[in-house]
Amino acid sequence: MSAILVLEDGRTFAGESYGAVGETFGEAVFATGMTGYQETLTDPSYHRQIVVQTFPHIGNTGVNHEDPESRRIWVSGYVVRDPARRPSNWRSEGTLGDDLKAQGVVGISGIDTRALTRHLRERGAMRCAVSSVETDPQALLARILDSPQMVGADLSAEVTTPQPYVVEALGEKRFTVAALDYGIKAMTPHRMAERGITSHVLPSTSSVADVVATGADAVFLANGPGDPGTADAAVATVRGLLERGVPIFGICFGNQILGRAFGFGTYKLGYGHRGINQPVQDRRTGKVEITAHHHGFAVDAPLLGATPTEFGAVEVSHVCLNDNVVEGLVARDVPAFSVQYHPEAAAGPHDAAYLFDRFVELLEGPRS
């Protein structure tokens, strides 16, 4: 069955239906990972986005019930060039195409994803539609222009857990952490559990009182979708936690929320960072890490020196070597730090795993 992909600037690609038959709308973004497609699809941070895989051959390892990072696929649509005809992996329990179909995810295959990626790099991420039921690109374009944009989108409440839940520490329990779920991935509390941390995962709308009620030693600010400029309630909660001196570690969307709590602004990147091969420098050590990213927004903070804030001095701790985008913050006078990427390595390299150890060090406090 044929399908079409139409961008909001009118450019159209024709291909074959992949996954569910139907029509879908979202922001067109590209992800550069050569593997890890199952973790990408189930990352809540991709909510309301149509993901273009730059690697041409997708689906060769199939899907299984161990690798999903959340309860469902979150992408609005999926774009690949060459889907595998059959999976070949000892862990495979089904095909990617069948999984997309079962979860109602509309996709398209057989298009020139290299040309599409170059277009998005030049013109920026934009609204898009994929349809296997509409043959008129102009009719589809009219509906695209009526669809919501990512700027101004408040989405964390749409992906967060409806009820709190607990992920117990593995082995001896050392600490308790309250994780504010803006779109958390399952591997994140698991990485903390490996370090003796029990995580109380709370809905994104949780208050300071909700956090305090868990008896947590610290707070984790999770990843998630949408425009951080809309998250005023989350920012107010984090400010309240900073005022109490609660240790805080944030990633991705959580980095942006922490940045706003310190008084920094946020802005939308042209086409964002998505994939598992992004080079970032840790300014404390000088080490360059290959990291997993998914963000279309960034913190607007001075790259050099310490910035005075209501909570003391704050510095940029990590920076992307491709474009100098802020990739991390560290406070000098309160126990808080954050990064703009995914240290849980699902999927992705393990270069940033030390950040969970750094969180443990923060919980342990100053050593005499």
Buried (B, 14 or more C-beta within 10 A) or exposed (E): EEBBBBBBEEBEBEBBBBBBBBBBBBBBBBBBBBBBBBBBBBBBBBBBBBBBBBBEEBBBBBBBEEBBBBEEBBBBBBBBBBBBEEBEEEEBEEBBBEBBBEBEBBBBBBBEBEEBBEBBEEBBBBBBBBBBEBEEBEEBBEBBEEBEEBBEBBBBBBBBBEEBEEBEBBEEEBBBBBBBBBBBBBBBBBBBBEBBBBBBBBBBBBEBEBBBBBEBBBBBBBBBBBBBBBBEBBBBBBBBBBEEEBBBBBBBBBBBBBBBBBBBEBEBBEBBBBBBEBBBBBBEEEEEBBBBBBBBBBBBBEEEEBBEBEBBBBBBBBBBEEEEBBBBBBBEEBBBBBBBBBBBBBBBBEBBBBBBEBBBEBBEEEEE
